[in-house]
C-alpha cells in the first residue's frame, strides 16, 4: 500500500461517487464522514469557511478501503484505519505540506494516525475534549413509567427556542460556537429536527435533536437537560421519543454519542436499548509539522 493510493479531491460529489457505497456499507462506523459530506453537498463549501474542503479515498484495484474528510479550519476526520493505512495517509498529507490542527475518529484509528503524523511531521499530539462512546440502537425500550408531560417537535416558527436550547447545550459541553440568527445557518445545529419534553403546564425541561436520514441511518444529536432538572426522567423520555421518530422516518440504524465521563447518560442510553459500537477520541497537534 502506497501513499499515492489515496485519491484527494475538493469535490464532494467526486468523493461520494468514489466512496459513497463504502461509507453506506457501515453507516455507524462512518457516521461522521457521511454527515459532513452531506452537509457540504447540501449547503455548499462556502457555508463552512473560506478554505476549500479536502476529501480522500484510499483505493486499490478499484476497491475502497478507507476515507477521510476535512473542512478547514476544522481538523481531520477519519473512517476506521489500520496502522498501515494511517501511515500511508500521514505520509501523503505530509508530503503535500498539509498542517493539521487536530484529528478525530474511533480510538484505534485516531491513535494510529496521531503516531504516524508524529513520525512524518514531528508534531506532538495531546488529547482533545472528552472521550466519547458511539452507540447504536438495538431494540428500543422506552422508560416505564414516562414522566408527566409530552413531547413537542419544534418547527420553523420555533427557531428562537431551538437556538436557545442549542446554545445552552453548547455551553454545557464546552463547545466553542456562536449561536444566533446571524450564525445559525453555518453551525452543525441548523440541519437537525428538535423535540422538547414539556411538563403538563407546558414548561420545556429537556431537548433532543436528530440529524436527517443519511445512508439509511439517523444520528440522535444534542440531548440536554438543565442541571437543576436532571434525575426526573426527562432526558430518557425525550431521547426515547426522538429514537422512535427516527425509526418511524425509515432509519435502519439509529446512533448517538455519549461522553464516557458521564456514567448517568451512558447508563440511560443503555436502558433505552443502545449498544456500544465504538469508542471515539480526538487529538490536537502542536509543534513541528514539516
RADA-V382680 format. One record per pair of residues at least 6 apart in sequence whose ideal C-beta (glycine too) atoms are under 7 Angstrom apart, sorted by the first residue. I is the first residue (numbers start at 1). GAP is how many residues later the second one is. D is the distance in whole Angstrom. If there is no record, write none. Layout:
BEGIN
i/gap/d
I/GAP/D
I/GAP/D
END
This chain:
BEGIN
i/gap/d
1/59/7
1/83/6
1/84/7
1/87/5
2/86/6
3/85/5
3/88/4
3/89/4
3/92/6
4/88/7
5/53/6
5/54/6
5/55/5
5/83/7
6/50/5
6/52/5
6/82/7
6/83/6
6/86/5
7/11/7
7/49/7
7/50/5
7/52/6
8/46/6
8/48/5
9/6/6
9/46/5
10/42/4
10/43/6
10/44/6
12/25/6
12/28/5
12/29/5
12/41/7
12/43/6
15/22/6
15/40/4
15/42/7
16/21/6
16/25/7
18/39/5
18/41/7
18/46/7
19/38/5
19/45/5
19/48/5
22/42/4
22/45/7
23/7/4
23/10/6
23/11/5
23/44/7
23/192/6
24/191/4
24/192/7
27/7/6
27/188/4
27/189/6
27/190/4
27/226/6
28/106/7
28/108/5
28/189/7
28/225/6
28/227/5
28/249/5
29/50/7
29/51/6
29/249/7
30/49/5
31/186/7
31/188/6
31/224/6
32/45/5
33/34/6
33/36/5
33/44/6
33/46/6
34/180/5
34/181/5
35/176/6
35/179/6
35/184/7
36/33/5
36/35/7
36/41/7
37/32/6
38/176/5
39/152/6
40/8/7
40/13/6
45/7/6
45/8/6
47/139/5
48/23/5
48/138/7
49/22/7
49/23/6
49/24/6
51/21/4
53/16/7
53/17/6
53/18/5
54/16/5
55/14/5
56/11/6
56/12/5
57/7/6
57/10/5
58/6/7
58/7/5
58/8/4
58/9/7
58/27/6
65/20/7
66/13/5
66/15/5
66/19/5
67/12/5
68/8/6
68/9/6
68/10/5
68/11/7
68/21/7
69/8/5
70/6/5
70/7/7
73/28/7
75/25/6
75/26/5
75/27/3
75/28/5
75/29/6
76/24/5
76/27/4
77/27/6
77/28/7
78/25/7
78/27/4
78/31/5
78/32/7
78/35/6
80/26/6
80/29/5
81/8/7
81/28/4
81/31/6
81/32/6
83/29/4
86/23/7
86/26/4
86/27/4
86/30/5
87/29/4
89/24/7
90/23/6
90/26/4
90/27/5
90/30/5
91/29/6
94/26/4
94/27/5
94/196/5
97/193/7
99/190/5
100/17/7
100/185/5
101/183/7
101/184/6
102/26/6
102/180/6
102/181/6
102/182/5
102/183/6
103/7/6
103/10/6
103/11/6
103/179/7
103/180/6
104/6/6
104/178/4
106/172/4
106/173/7
106/174/6
107/172/4
107/173/7
107/174/5
110/171/5
110/172/7
110/173/6
114/11/4
114/169/5
117/6/6
117/168/7
118/6/7
118/7/6
121/167/6
121/168/4
121/169/5
122/165/6
122/166/3
123/162/4
123/163/7
123/164/5
123/165/6
123/166/5
124/162/5
124/163/5
125/158/4
125/160/6
126/157/6
126/158/5
126/160/7
127/154/7
127/156/6
128/154/4
128/155/6
128/156/5
129/153/6
130/129/5
130/130/7
130/131/5
131/129/4
131/148/7
131/150/6
132/125/5
132/126/7
132/127/6
132/128/6
132/148/4
133/124/7
133/125/5
133/127/5
133/133/7
133/143/6
133/146/6
133/147/7
134/121/6
134/123/6
134/143/5
134/144/5
134/146/6
135/120/6
135/121/5
135/123/6
135/134/5
135/139/4
135/140/6
135/141/6
135/142/6
136/117/6
136/119/5
136/138/7
136/139/6
136/141/5
137/106/6
137/117/4
137/136/6
137/137/5
138/135/5
138/137/5
139/134/5
140/100/7
140/103/5
140/104/6
140/107/7
140/132/7
140/133/5
141/130/7
141/131/6
141/132/5
142/98/4
143/90/6
143/93/4
143/94/6
143/97/6
146/91/5
147/85/6
147/86/4
147/87/6
147/90/5
148/51/7
148/52/5
149/48/6
149/49/5
149/50/5
149/51/6
150/48/6
151/44/5
151/46/6
151/87/6
151/90/4
152/43/7
152/44/5
152/46/6
153/40/7
153/42/5
154/7/6
154/8/5
154/40/4
154/42/7
162/32/5
163/16/5
163/17/7
163/21/6
165/29/7
165/42/4
165/59/7
166/13/5
166/23/4
166/56/6
167/12/4
168/56/6
168/58/7
169/53/5
169/55/4
170/7/5
170/9/6
172/52/6
177/10/6
179/8/6
179/10/7
184/6/5
189/33/7
191/20/7
191/21/6
192/17/4
192/18/6
192/19/6
192/29/6
192/30/7
193/16/7
193/17/6
194/13/6
194/15/5
195/13/5
195/43/6
195/46/6
195/47/5
196/8/4
196/11/5
197/8/6
197/9/4
197/37/5
197/40/5
197/41/4
198/6/5
198/7/7
199/6/6
205/20/7
205/24/5
205/29/5
206/18/7
206/19/4
206/28/4
206/29/5
206/32/5
207/15/7
207/17/5
207/31/7
208/12/6
208/14/7
208/15/5
208/30/4
208/31/5
208/34/4
209/12/6
209/13/4
210/8/5
210/9/7
210/10/5
210/11/7
210/32/5
210/35/7
210/36/5
211/7/6
211/8/4
211/10/6
213/36/6
213/37/6
213/38/6
216/35/7
216/36/4
216/37/7
217/34/6
217/35/7
217/36/4
217/38/6
218/28/4
218/31/7
218/33/4
218/36/5
219/36/5
219/37/6
220/19/7
220/22/6
220/23/6
220/26/7
220/34/6
220/36/4
221/35/7
223/12/6
223/16/6
225/9/5
225/10/5
235/33/6
236/32/5
236/36/7
239/33/6
240/32/6
243/11/6
243/29/7
246/8/5
247/7/7
255/22/7
256/13/7
256/18/7
257/23/7
258/7/5
258/8/5
258/11/6
259/6/7
260/6/7
END
